[in-house]
Amino acid sequence: MPKFIGAQLWYHVKRRLHVFRLIAGHLLAVASNDGTVKMIEIGTSDVTILAGHDDAVQAVDFDLSGQFMVSGGSDGCLRIWA
């Protein structure tokens, strides 16, 4: 695992990590207190930020195919991402 990913995860653990999920061994979804989900591509360290919740994100999970992700937040909303 690249050092950048380790540093990024440590930052999230210290500051705002709630839940993370790994899909197909290469994509990590990190739920954050700031109302976003960070999608981290393992190997390239590319980060995509998914914004949509008005409060902390409490849960993330992928469907079995890995095509969709669901996030649930303290704002009472479920979001489906494709």
C-alpha positions as CSV (number, residue, x, y, z in Angstrom):
1,M,0.0,0.0,0.0
2,P,1.5,3.4,-0.9
3,K,2.6,5.6,1.9
4,F,0.3,8.4,0.8
5,I,-2.7,6.2,1.4
6,G,-1.5,5.4,4.9
7,A,-1.0,9.1,5.6
8,Q,-4.5,9.9,4.2
9,L,-6.1,7.2,6.3
10,W,-4.2,8.3,9.5
11,Y,-5.5,11.8,8.9
12,H,-9.1,10.5,8.6
13,V,-8.7,8.3,11.6
14,K,-7.4,11.2,13.7
15,R,-9.8,13.8,12.4
16,R,-13.0,12.5,10.9
17,L,-13.2,8.8,10.0
18,H,-16.4,6.9,10.8
19,V,-16.5,4.0,8.4
20,F,-14.5,2.8,5.4
21,R,-15.2,0.1,2.8
22,L,-12.9,-1.5,0.3
23,I,-14.4,-2.7,-3.0
24,A,-12.6,-5.0,-5.5
25,G,-9.3,-4.4,-3.7
26,H,-8.8,-1.0,-5.2
27,L,-11.4,1.5,-4.2
28,L,-11.8,2.8,-0.6
29,A,-14.9,4.8,0.5
30,V,-14.3,6.9,3.7
31,A,-17.3,8.4,5.5
32,S,-16.5,11.7,7.1
33,N,-17.8,14.1,9.8
34,D,-17.8,16.9,7.2
35,G,-20.8,15.4,5.3
36,T,-18.7,14.0,2.5
37,V,-17.5,10.6,1.3
38,K,-13.9,10.4,0.1
39,M,-13.3,7.8,-2.7
40,I,-9.7,6.8,-2.7
41,E,-8.2,4.8,-5.6
42,I,-5.6,2.5,-4.1
43,G,-2.5,2.4,-6.2
44,T,-2.9,5.9,-7.7
45,S,-3.9,7.8,-4.5
46,D,-6.6,9.7,-6.5
47,V,-9.2,11.1,-4.2
48,T,-12.8,12.0,-5.3
49,I,-15.0,13.9,-2.9
50,L,-18.7,13.1,-2.9
51,A,-20.7,15.9,-1.2
52,G,-24.4,15.7,-0.5
53,H,-25.0,15.2,3.2
54,D,-25.8,18.1,5.5
55,D,-24.2,16.5,8.5
56,A,-21.7,13.7,9.3
57,V,-21.8,10.6,7.2
58,Q,-22.3,7.6,9.4
59,A,-22.2,4.6,7.0
60,V,-21.1,3.6,3.5
61,D,-21.5,0.4,1.6
62,F,-21.3,-0.9,-1.9
63,D,-23.8,-3.2,-3.7
64,L,-22.5,-6.7,-4.7
65,S,-21.5,-5.6,-8.2
66,G,-19.6,-2.6,-6.9
67,Q,-21.5,-0.3,-9.3
68,F,-23.5,1.6,-6.6
69,M,-22.6,2.9,-3.2
70,V,-25.0,4.0,-0.5
71,S,-24.1,6.5,2.2
72,G,-26.2,7.3,5.3
73,G,-25.8,10.4,7.4
74,S,-26.8,12.1,10.6
75,D,-29.0,14.3,8.5
76,G,-31.4,11.4,8.2
77,C,-30.7,10.9,4.4
78,L,-29.6,7.9,2.4
79,R,-27.7,8.8,-0.8
80,I,-27.2,6.3,-3.7
81,W,-24.1,7.0,-5.8
82,A,-23.3,5.5,-9.2
